[in-house]
Amino acid sequence: MPLPRERARGRGAADVWERHAVLVLVVLAAVGFSLRAGGLGQVGFAEDEINKLDAVASYRRGDITANAEHPMLMKSLMFVSVEAARAWNAVAPAASRVSDEAALRLPNVLFGALTVVPLYLLAACFFERRTALLAAAFWAVGVNAITYNRIAKEDTLLVFFVLLATYFYVRAKKTSGFEAARKRRFYILSGASFGLMLASKYFPHYF
């Protein structure tokens, strides 16, 4: 059993981490991004990723009918990423060019790394900040999370926006009814996040 002095020392260290939560989240997001982005273009396209690449090519022709299976938010982000990579490759030296595989997967890598933020916010609503930081850290370095975030699938954006929407909804429910404007603002942000969730993947039954 830890002595009172040891418990106090441990609590003091935890207080330091909690006081610097924003800095810790930035570090976790950076670590998560580096783990997800490493060797991103070294693996060829999976079959489902080929469909996303075809959708990007359709967007380039002005054809947006490639949205029957899934909505267009993720494919739009991929279109921007692929076009930016092609513009970069036109002027960059060969050693620093970005492959189509890396460009297509980059939006998911970015949102996957940034998921530590809504995860921390939601966990902090139910627990203390130390637990929320631990949850964010597990996400940043978790093998399963990294694996899913490195492929061009809709689930990465779905998780990001459902966490964000739930956080804003909980904040709205916890806000006093005497603060009507603040409560309404949280509900609006929650609704917008749920809308972006649906724009990522057709999962209306989450409502």
Secondary structure, DSSP 8 states (H G I E B T S, - for coil): ---HHHHHHHHHHHHHHHHTHHHHHHHHHHHHHHHHHTTTTSS---HHHHHHHHHHHHHHTT---TTSSS-SHHHHHHHHHHHHHHHHHHHS-GGG---HHHHHHHHHHHHHHHTHHHHHHHHHHHS-HHHHHHHHHHHHH-HHHHHHHTS--THHHHHHHHHHHHHHHHHHHHS-TT-HHHHHHHHHHHHHHHHHHHHHS--GGG-
